[in-house]
């Protein structure tokens, strides 16, 4: 007797871990119950026809800044998660800044969590933070399910007395000792503050405050110095390290060499490094400002080459929005404008368009970076991150024959600032499902009823710390 499914997806080009195949998918109780060349003889309460479209596992974006609590006017869970849903993302992990207080204590975690309940279109988890003076909070955070702790090796900027602070070397080393004992990992913004701060001061002193001067103030060597130090600390402490938003081929090669000698490190890059260059930063202006900065076209091509070679683990948006006045005020130099790219809604489409359609990298290889890799990094795999029987039915339909030009009307985020406005995309996310429930369609937009669930799970950590 054939199964009766809650929902069935028919005729899609389904991206599985080993390749892309014409398959039908049956869903029961939010889980994938069957994957078959044909389920035509089975029944379902509802059938979705994906004819001509690709069906991918939902993107898992482990690097977003929704800025709660108290800076929800920069983004917030409702608008940020709506943007992700419209972009084919089904799970995200929210960074511990730029909310105030930052998520570095159990109390701050609870405050953020309460704001997310009922306000997220997709599933979510939270990062903790590693900052000076809060080492005694790490074990408490881990016990509540936090497994990743973000740290900055350079000044993160931000507003308010309680803002997130960069780590000194001793805090980083001792924090990594403790986090290793807790079974967690550290995520690092790896730039040398000693290099970048002095170069920035010199440029400003000399009156060079445009985009090209900003790029020159954050050279690749600043990234390499910090990556080298972090690898050393990882080797000495046994703490796993995830390098966020790496921008240079040289840094990825260093990390790959460390992996080959057994160091437990993973590496992430972002769509903006894969589709924009330093010249775009100069031409677009502050909407394309980020740190590390956009690099040369040669670096961009090198990043794609390393993706094709399998040397990266994660692609994440680093969605870092702010109000327009912090980007575009006439009183601000490029150095003073807020440094963050708001691109959460377009990550999957950018990678699909540039990586698959234009550069012909197999889709299942790109999905490893967008979905499986992030899920593995956060202990969510195989519940999340792949289309497989027993996994959550977190699915996205992409129409590769549907080109469109991005306008402000498309954007679900709070502030319609994006370096991709006016860009023509050769594909379009048309449907997003979270645990089998439709949260977005191109025709109807984002579903108004919040669906997202918190994914934090208590970590079995030892009681003692070094």
SVG drawing of the C-alpha trace seen along z (x, -y; Angstrom):
<svg xmlns="http://www.w3.org/2000/svg" viewBox="-6 -67 57 69">
<polyline fill="none" stroke="black" stroke-width="0.4" points="0.0,0.0 1.4,-3.4 2.0,-6.0 -0.3,-9.0 1.8,-12.2 0.9,-15.5 2.5,-17.2 4.2,-16.0 6.7,-17.8 6.6,-16.5 8.9,-16.8 11.6,-18.8 15.3,-18.7 16.4,-17.8 19.8,-18.6 21.0,-15.6 24.4,-15.2 25.8,-13.3 24.2,-15.2 21.1,-16.6 18.3,-14.2 14.6,-14.3 12.8,-13.2 9.6,-13.5 9.6,-14.2 7.0,-13.1 6.6,-14.9 5.0,-13.7 4.9,-15.7 7.5,-18.2 10.0,-15.5 11.1,-14.1 9.5,-10.7 10.3,-9.6 12.5,-10.5 11.8,-8.7 12.0,-8.9 8.2,-8.9 5.6,-9.0 2.8,-9.2 1.0,-6.3 1.0,-7.9 -1.6,-10.3 -1.0,-13.6 -3.2,-16.2 -1.4,-18.8 0.9,-18.5 3.4,-21.2 4.5,-21.0 8.2,-21.9 8.4,-21.2 11.3,-23.0 12.7,-24.1 15.5,-23.1 14.7,-21.9 17.6,-22.6 17.9,-22.2 17.2,-25.5 20.3,-27.7 21.5,-27.8 23.0,-31.3 25.2,-31.1 26.3,-34.8 23.6,-37.4 23.3,-40.5 19.6,-41.3 20.8,-43.6 18.4,-42.7 17.9,-43.7 17.5,-47.5 18.8,-48.0 15.9,-46.4 15.5,-49.7 18.6,-48.6 16.9,-45.3 15.0,-43.0 13.9,-39.4 10.7,-40.0 12.1,-41.8 15.5,-40.0 14.0,-36.6 11.4,-37.6 14.3,-38.6 16.0,-35.2 12.7,-33.4 12.3,-35.3 15.9,-34.3 15.6,-30.6 17.1,-30.5 15.4,-28.2 17.7,-28.5 20.0,-31.2 22.3,-31.8 22.2,-35.4 25.5,-37.0 26.0,-38.4 26.3,-42.0 25.2,-44.7 22.4,-44.3 22.9,-46.0 23.5,-44.2 25.5,-41.9 24.9,-38.1 27.7,-37.4 25.6,-36.4 22.7,-34.1 20.6,-37.1 21.4,-38.7 20.7,-35.4 17.2,-35.2 16.4,-38.8 17.3,-38.2 15.4,-34.8 12.2,-36.4 12.3,-39.0 12.7,-36.2 9.7,-34.1 6.8,-34.5 8.8,-36.9 10.9,-34.7 9.7,-33.3 12.4,-30.6 14.2,-28.5 17.1,-30.0 19.8,-29.7 22.2,-32.1 25.9,-32.7 27.5,-33.7 30.4,-36.1 33.9,-35.9 34.9,-39.3 37.2,-40.6 35.9,-40.3 33.2,-37.6 35.2,-34.3 33.2,-33.2 30.0,-33.3 31.1,-30.8 30.2,-27.7 26.8,-29.1 26.1,-29.9 27.2,-26.5 24.9,-24.9 22.0,-26.8 22.9,-25.4 25.3,-28.0 28.1,-26.1 29.7,-28.9 31.4,-32.0 32.3,-35.0 35.4,-37.0 37.0,-40.0 40.7,-40.3 40.2,-44.0 37.8,-46.7 34.3,-45.8 32.9,-49.3 29.3,-49.8 27.5,-52.1 26.8,-52.3 28.8,-51.8 27.8,-48.1 28.9,-47.4 30.8,-44.3 34.6,-44.5 37.5,-43.0 39.7,-40.4 43.2,-40.9 45.6,-37.9 45.3,-36.6 41.5,-36.7 41.5,-34.9 43.9,-32.2 42.3,-31.6 38.8,-31.8 39.8,-29.2 41.1,-26.9 37.7,-27.1 35.6,-26.7 37.6,-23.7 36.8,-22.1 33.1,-22.9 33.0,-21.2 32.3,-24.4 34.1,-26.5 35.3,-30.0 34.4,-32.1 37.0,-34.8 36.9,-38.0 40.6,-37.7 42.2,-41.0 45.2,-42.5 44.1,-45.6 47.7,-46.7 48.0,-46.9 44.6,-48.2 44.2,-50.8 47.6,-52.4 47.0,-52.4 43.6,-54.0 45.0,-56.7 47.7,-57.4 45.2,-57.7 42.9,-60.0 45.8,-62.1 46.8,-62.5 43.3,-63.4 42.7,-60.1 39.3,-59.1 37.7,-57.6 36.8,-54.0 40.2,-53.1 42.0,-54.5 39.8,-52.3 40.6,-49.2 44.4,-50.1 44.0,-50.4 42.9,-46.8 45.4,-44.8 45.5,-41.1 48.6,-40.9 46.3,-42.0 44.1,-39.0 47.1,-36.6 48.7,-37.8 45.5,-37.2 44.7,-33.9 48.3,-32.6 47.9,-33.6 44.5,-32.0 45.8,-28.7 48.6,-28.7 46.2,-29.3 43.9,-26.5 46.9,-24.1 47.9,-25.0 44.5,-24.9 42.7,-22.2 39.9,-24.7 38.0,-24.4 38.0,-27.7 35.7,-28.9 37.1,-31.8 34.3,-34.1 34.1,-36.2 37.6,-35.3 38.4,-37.5 41.7,-36.3 43.0,-33.2 46.2,-33.4 44.3,-33.1 42.2,-30.1 45.4,-28.3 46.8,-28.8 43.7,-27.4 43.7,-24.5 47.3,-23.7 46.3,-23.7 43.4,-21.3 45.8,-18.9 48.0,-18.7 45.0,-18.0 44.0,-21.4 40.2,-21.6 39.4,-24.7 36.7,-25.7 36.5,-28.7 33.7,-30.8 33.5,-33.4 30.6,-35.6 28.7,-36.3 29.9,-39.9 33.5,-38.7 32.4,-36.3 30.5,-38.8 31.8,-42.3 35.3,-43.8 37.2,-46.8 36.3,-48.7 32.6,-48.0 33.1,-49.4 34.4,-52.6 31.6,-52.9 28.7,-51.8 29.8,-53.6 29.1,-52.9 26.4,-50.3 29.3,-48.1 31.5,-48.9 32.5,-45.9 35.5,-44.6 37.6,-42.9 37.0,-45.0 36.2,-43.8 39.2,-42.6 40.5,-42.6 39.0,-40.7 42.0,-38.4 41.2,-37.5 37.6,-37.0 38.5,-34.5 40.8,-32.8 38.0,-32.3 35.9,-30.6 38.9,-28.4 39.3,-27.3 35.6,-26.7 35.8,-24.4 38.8,-22.7 36.7,-22.0 38.8,-24.2 36.0,-26.2 33.3,-25.0 30.7,-27.7 29.2,-30.6 27.3,-33.0 25.8,-36.4 27.3,-38.5 24.1,-40.5 25.0,-43.7 22.4,-46.4 22.0,-49.9 19.7,-52.9 20.4,-55.0 21.8,-58.0 24.7,-55.8 25.7,-55.0 24.9,-58.1 25.1,-61.2 27.1,-64.0 29.0,-64.5 30.5,-61.0 33.7,-60.0 33.9,-56.5 35.9,-55.5 33.1,-56.8 30.2,-55.2 28.8,-52.0 30.8,-49.0 28.4,-46.3 26.7,-44.8 23.0,-44.0 22.6,-41.1 20.8,-38.3 17.9,-38.0 20.2,-37.4 22.9,-35.0 21.5,-31.8 20.6,-33.5 24.0,-35.1 25.8,-31.8 23.4,-29.9 23.7,-32.6 27.5,-33.2 28.7,-29.8 26.4,-27.4 25.0,-29.3 28.1,-31.3 31.0,-29.3 29.4,-25.8 30.4,-24.5 28.1,-21.6 25.1,-22.5 25.6,-19.8 29.0,-21.2 27.7,-24.7 24.9,-23.3 27.6,-21.8 28.7,-25.3 25.3,-26.9 23.5,-24.2 25.4,-21.1 28.6,-22.8 26.8,-25.3 24.6,-22.6 27.6,-20.4 29.4,-23.4 26.5,-23.9 25.7,-20.3 22.4,-20.5 23.3,-17.9 21.6,-15.6 18.4,-17.1 19.2,-20.2 21.4,-20.9 20.5,-18.1 17.6,-16.6 17.5,-13.1 14.8,-10.8 14.3,-11.7 15.6,-15.2 13.5,-18.3 11.6,-19.3 13.5,-22.6 13.3,-23.1 13.7,-25.9 12.6,-26.1 14.8,-28.0 13.7,-28.8 16.8,-29.1 14.8,-30.4 13.4,-33.4 15.7,-36.4 14.8,-39.7 16.4,-43.0 16.6,-43.6 14.6,-46.7 13.8,-48.0 10.3,-46.6 11.7,-43.1 13.6,-43.6 12.0,-42.4 14.7,-43.8 13.9,-46.9 16.1,-49.3 16.2,-49.0 20.0,-49.4 21.8,-46.9 24.9,-46.8 22.9,-44.6 20.1,-47.0 19.9,-47.2 21.7,-43.9 20.2,-41.4 19.8,-37.9 19.5,-34.9 17.5,-32.9 14.8,-33.5 13.7,-31.8 10.1,-31.0 9.1,-28.9 10.6,-28.3 9.4,-25.6 10.4,-25.2 9.6,-21.8 7.2,-21.2 5.3,-24.5 5.3,-27.2 6.9,-30.4 7.4,-32.2 6.1,-32.1 6.9,-34.6 3.2,-35.2 2.1,-35.7 5.3,-36.9 6.4,-35.9 3.7,-34.0 2.4,-36.4 2.2,-33.7 5.6,-33.2 6.9,-29.7 10.5,-29.7 11.6,-27.5 14.6,-27.9 17.3,-25.2 19.5,-25.6 20.2,-22.3 21.9,-21.9 25.5,-20.9 26.9,-18.2 29.8,-20.2 32.2,-19.3 31.6,-21.3 35.2,-22.4 37.1,-24.9 40.8,-25.4"/>
</svg>
